[in-house]
Amino acid sequence: MTKPPIEPTSNEVQTAAIPVPAAQYVRMSTEHQQYSTSNQADAIRDYAVKRGYEIVRTYADEGKSGLNLSFPIGARED
């Protein structure tokens, strides 16, 4: 008796015959961030390829975050 095929779980790698176009977004928020946008792009691309996607566009924000710790004098707590 043969067993029925096992359906892949969401954690298993699936590939499509024709890759699905996809975009990736990478961001560098601070100079202390451990991973560069290049490292992030590589990780996303690896993930995408294993799942049948092809990265066709990259959106990158290499600036610092909007966090600003300087406040107007009236707003500071001393």
N, C-alpha and C positions, 0 to 999 in steps of 0.2 A: 504494500500500500504506500503510495507516495504522499508526502506531506504537501499541503497547499503552500504557495509562495508566501513568504513573510513580508508584510508591508513594512517599509522603512519607517523608523521613528523620526521625530523632528530633529534628533541629535545626529542622525546618520547623514553621511555625505550623499547628495543627490546631484547628478549632472544632467543637463538638458542636451539634446542633440544639437540645437542651435542656442548659443549663449544669449541670455536676456540682457539687453543693454541696461546699465545702471550707472548712477553717479555716486561719488563718495564726497564726504565733507570732512575735512581735517582742520584741527584748530590748535593753536599754541596760545595758551592763556597767560603764561608767565615764563620768565627766563629760568625759573626753578623747576619747570615741568620736566619730568623724567624722559618722556618720549617725544621726539621731534615730529613734525608733520610728515616727514619722509618715512619715519618708522610706522606712524599710524597708517599712511597710505599703503605701505607694504603689507601690513597685517590685514587691512580691509581687502586688498586685492587677493591675497591668499584665501581669505574666507569666501570671497565672492566666487573665485574660480572653482573652488571645491563644491559650490552649490549651484553651478550653472549660470553664473552671471559674468558679464564682461564689463569692466569699468571703462566707460567711454568719456567720462568727464569728471574732473576733480575740482571741487570748490575748496579753497584754502583760506583760512584766516590766520595769518601768522603774527597778528598784532597782539598787544597785551590786553588783558581783560579790562572791563570798564570800572574795576574796583579802584577807587581813589580815596585814600585815607586822609587827605587834607580837607578840612572843613572851614567854612567862614568862621571868623573869630567868635561871633555870637553863638555858634552852634557847638563849640567845643566844651567838653567837660574837663575842668582842671582839678 
